[in-house]
Amino acid sequence: MNPSKRGLGSAGKAGAVVVMIVIVLGTIYLLPRYTGSQSQGATSNAVPEKITGLPSLFYDFTKMQISVDVNDPLNSFVQTQSFSYTVLGKGTLGSTVYTRVEFTTVGVGNDVIIWYNSTGGISEVEVVGVRTYTGNGTSNLPFITTYSGAFGALVSIGNNATLLSLLGKTSEDQTSIGSTKMDVSTYVLSGRSYPYSSLTLKLATIPGTDVQLITYLDEKSFQGASSLIQVTSLTR
């Protein structure tokens, strides 16, 4: 579905979901992480490769869908939404190679195609059926931050040492998301710790690597707000 002006407005409103998650979680940064690269020879070990921010997801998964549920009674805000991305492949602008990724709001549209460089920088954004954006500030457009905030949280939360220090591991098992089976560890808040009244998250280890990805986060604040974000499907 191509977005109309109304559709773009919906995308901007959906950005409130991401804002809500960030407020409850505190400041979240898109930190670097490592993923195993291919062996250089038959007997050599995999060498970790440093990848920053969202490109780490695109490197490991060509498709992903997540659901986000937010309930903030204090501000009379309730929203349930699903977002997905699909890696379309490589493209070249000038002499630079980019990864082209299409995002959509499931059941609504608001389709955008974003051109990412190797460090996660954005050169061009095509709002499908509307126009193409380039230049400074492009990454801050509301219908882009909606997607980058939601999917970026999956990468950044797992690297948030302050948050993880508040949690205790309760279980570990194997879970299948789509056709991908991963070892998943569940963590819960060890005690009441402001601003959280409760928090549960699941960290999945990507097969063949030492990288962990958040696949589930359920949190509640002392103010009565709650948010749930979880990976519902993915394809390697």
C-alpha positions in Angstrom: 0.0 0.0 0.0 1.4 3.4 -0.9 1.2 6.1 1.7 -1.0 9.1 1.2 -0.6 12.3 3.3 -2.9 10.6 5.8 -0.7 7.6 5.8 2.4 9.7 6.6 0.5 11.2 9.4 -0.2 7.8 10.8 3.5 7.0 10.6 4.3 10.1 12.6 1.8 9.1 15.2 3.3 5.6 15.3 6.5 7.3 16.3 5.0 7.9 19.7 5.3 4.2 20.3 9.0 4.3 20.0 9.2 7.5 22.1 7.3 5.7 24.8 9.6 2.8 24.8 12.7 5.0 25.0 11.2 7.0 27.9 10.4 4.0 29.9 13.7 2.3 29.2 15.8 5.4 29.6 18.4 6.5 27.1 19.2 3.8 24.6 22.2 4.0 22.3 22.8 2.1 19.0 26.1 0.5 20.2 28.6 -1.5 18.1 28.5 -5.3 18.4 30.3 -8.3 16.9 29.1 -11.0 14.6 31.1 -14.1 13.4 32.4 -13.8 9.9 33.2 -16.6 7.5 36.3 -18.6 8.2 39.4 -17.7 6.2 40.4 -21.3 5.8 39.3 -24.8 6.5 41.0 -24.9 10.0 40.7 -21.2 11.0 38.3 -19.9 13.6 35.6 -17.4 12.8 36.8 -13.8 13.3 34.4 -11.4 14.9 33.4 -8.5 12.6 32.4 -5.2 14.1 29.1 -3.9 12.8 27.3 -0.8 14.1 23.6 -0.2 14.7 20.8 -1.4 12.3 23.2 -2.9 9.7 23.9 -5.6 12.2 20.3 -6.8 11.8 20.3 -6.6 8.0 23.6 -8.6 8.0 22.1 -11.5 9.9 18.4 -11.4 8.8 17.0 -10.5 5.4 13.4 -10.2 6.8 12.0 -9.4 10.2 8.6 -8.5 11.7 8.0 -7.2 15.2 5.0 -6.2 17.2 4.8 -3.3 19.5 2.1 -2.7 22.1 2.0 0.4 24.3 -0.4 1.4 27.0 0.1 4.7 28.8 -3.1 5.5 30.8 -1.6 8.6 32.3 -1.4 10.2 28.9 -4.5 8.3 27.5 -2.4 6.6 24.8 -2.9 3.1 23.6 -1.4 1.6 20.5 -0.8 -1.8 18.9 1.3 -2.0 15.7 3.4 -4.3 13.7 6.4 -3.3 11.6 8.5 -5.3 9.1 11.6 -4.9 7.0 12.9 -6.6 3.9 16.5 -6.3 2.6 16.1 -5.6 -1.1 19.8 -6.0 -1.9 22.7 -3.7 -2.8 22.6 -0.5 -4.8 25.2 2.1 -5.8 24.9 5.9 -5.5 28.0 7.6 -7.0 30.8 5.3 -6.1 29.3 4.1 -2.7 27.6 0.8 -2.2 24.5 0.9 -0.1 22.1 -1.7 1.4 18.5 -1.0 0.3 15.9 -1.9 3.0 12.1 -1.6 2.7 10.1 -0.9 5.8 6.4 -1.1 6.2 3.7 -0.8 8.9 1.8 -4.0 8.6 -1.8 -3.5 7.5 -1.3 0.2 7.0 1.5 0.7 4.5 3.7 3.7 5.0 6.3 2.0 2.9 9.7 3.5 2.8 12.9 2.3 1.1 16.1 3.5 2.9 19.6 3.4 1.5 22.1 2.6 4.3 25.9 2.8 4.0 28.2 0.4 5.8 28.1 2.4 9.1 24.4 2.8 9.2 24.3 6.3 7.6 21.3 7.1 5.4 21.9 8.7 2.0 18.4 8.5 0.5 14.9 7.6 1.5 12.1 6.9 -0.9 8.6 7.2 0.5 7.0 4.9 -1.9 4.5 6.7 -4.1 5.1 10.1 -2.6 8.7 11.4 -3.0 12.4 10.8 -2.3 14.3 12.6 0.4 18.1 13.2 0.6 20.4 15.4 2.6 21.0 16.3 6.2 18.1 15.6 8.5 16.7 12.7 6.4 17.3 10.2 9.2 15.2 12.3 11.6 12.0 12.3 9.6 9.2 10.8 11.7 8.2 8.0 9.4 11.9 6.9 9.5 12.5 7.2 13.2 9.5 5.1 13.8 11.2 2.1 12.1 14.8 2.8 13.1 13.8 3.3 16.8 11.7 0.1 17.0 14.2 -2.2 15.2 17.2 -0.4 16.6 16.1 -1.1 20.1 16.6 -4.9 19.4 20.3 -4.2 18.9 20.9 -1.5 21.5 19.0 -3.0 24.5 21.2 -6.1 24.4 24.2 -3.8 24.7 22.8 -1.7 27.5 25.0 -2.8 30.4 23.2 -0.6 32.9 19.8 -2.2 32.1 21.2 -5.8 32.0 22.8 -5.3 35.4 19.3 -5.0 37.0 18.2 -8.4 35.7 18.6 -12.0 36.7 18.6 -15.0 34.4 15.6 -17.4 35.1 15.7 -19.9 32.2 17.4 -20.9 29.0 16.0 -23.0 26.2 15.7 -23.3 22.4 13.0 -21.4 20.6 12.0 -21.3 16.9 11.0 -18.0 15.3 10.0 -18.8 11.8 12.5 -21.3 10.5 15.3 -20.1 12.7 16.0 -22.0 15.9 18.0 -20.1 18.6 19.1 -20.5 22.2 17.0 -18.1 24.2 17.7 -16.9 27.7 15.0 -15.2 29.8 15.9 -12.4 32.3 13.6 -10.6 34.8 14.0 -7.6 37.0 15.7 -8.8 40.2 13.9 -6.2 42.3 11.8 -3.1 42.0 14.0 -0.5 40.4 12.7 2.9 39.3 11.3 3.6 36.8 10.5 -0.1 36.3 7.9 -1.9 38.4 8.6 -5.1 36.4 10.7 -6.1 33.3 11.2 -9.3 31.4 13.4 -9.7 28.4 14.6 -12.6 26.2 18.0 -12.7 24.6 18.5 -15.0 21.6 22.0 -16.1 20.4 22.2 -15.9 16.6 23.2 -19.4 15.4 26.9 -19.6 14.3 27.9 -16.4 16.2 28.4 -15.1 19.7 25.9 -12.3 19.1 22.8 -11.9 21.2 19.6 -10.2 20.0 16.6 -9.1 22.0 13.5 -11.0 20.8 11.1 -10.0 23.6 10.8 -7.2 26.0 7.9 -6.6 28.4 8.1 -3.7 30.8 5.9 -1.8 33.2 6.6 1.5 34.9 5.7 2.8 38.3 3.4 5.3 36.6 1.3 2.5 35.1 2.7 2.6 31.6 3.5 -0.6 29.9 5.2 -1.6 26.6 5.8 -4.9 24.9 8.0 -5.4 21.9 8.7 -8.8 20.4 10.0 -10.5 17.2 7.2 -12.4 15.6 9.0 -13.6 12.5 12.5 -13.5 10.9 14.4 -15.0 7.9 18.1 -15.4 7.7 
